[in-house]
Amino acid sequence: MELEKELLSLKNNAVSLILDAKTPEELEELKLQFVGRSGSLTKLLKELPKVPENERREIGQLANEVKTVIEEALERALEQTTKHRQAERLLTLKQQIDVTEPGNTPPLGHLHPVTEAIEEITEIFSHIGFTRVRYPEIEWDWYAFEALNFPKNHPARDDWETFFIREAPHATYGPMLLTPHTSSGQIREMLKAEMPIRMLNIAKTYRRQSDVSHVAMFHQFETLVVDEKISIADLKGTLDYFVKSYFGADRKTRIRPYHFQFTEPSFEVDITCGACLGKGRLPDGQECKLCKEGWLELGGAGMVHPNVLKNSGVDPDKYSGFASGFGVERVATVKNGLEDIRDIYSTRLSFLEQF
């Protein structure tokens, strides 16, 4: 049987060459030579149909055995030559390493600017008796708007301003939504807490806004103080303490009359500009482009509205309070002199390494 002899000869020849091979590249060439698409064994297998039918089964089994032997020999040899090459590279590397040289210090990361701001804000308010709390990011309309004195037709309750969730409305609390402000925490805190209250609520909030001064998801920190005989003087003193502690002792605050549904009276809070130090002009006489005549808008504040106190089960004839709300990203960008709030969520290392 001529084909049988050729198969046995091919096997012996292949195994011999495989054992003599020294590199993975040589083995790859032998693989193509014997079992590749145009290899010697592949060509012999094409001769099987010419073998007499009574011998074809036996020759076919032999051909499969030859193929298996060659493939296993290739696999073992490749494994050995690869290990040998790796050992040689390791030895060469060890010879090249100067153990007396100082090692390379790996780069160290740091907390994100927003996380750093949250930790600093928490510490500042803890020094004057505020307790940090957290409330749900998914909220009901009643806590977010109704109890905070928002009328039914207020623009903030429109789906162009607020992210509403496709869920069946609650029989008492109305539609479900992503909380648009930490002010809903005022209601939850007054409903559960005993007087007096000194609350600091820091949480993620969501609004359908995105521009140089707004992002769709951001963090707010809310202060709430409720006690007997709380006045605007207490509010202003707290604002001054925070600003001087966070931004620096040379910074000042002012409050301007404004309107919020849940405070009365209400104020916008401004801080002196860090670039021109409240003068509106830079040292070279140029007009400061960062601020408005020396002032930067920081957030909102005011005395808690009597209706909000009533909705939270607090007697407005006995207790009064103040609240303030600021964006964490806002105060962080003002402190670091950034003009576009969206930069604070940049993934560029060149930007993040500045902090």
Helices and strands as residue ranges (DSSP letters): H 2-20, H 24-35, H 40-45, G 48-50, H 53-96, H 113-126, E 131-133, E 138-140, H 141-144, G 146-148, G 155-157, E 176-178, H 184-192, E 197-206, E 217-227, H 232-246, E 253-260, E 263-272, E 295-304, H 306-311, E 320-327, H 328-336, G 341-345, H 349-352
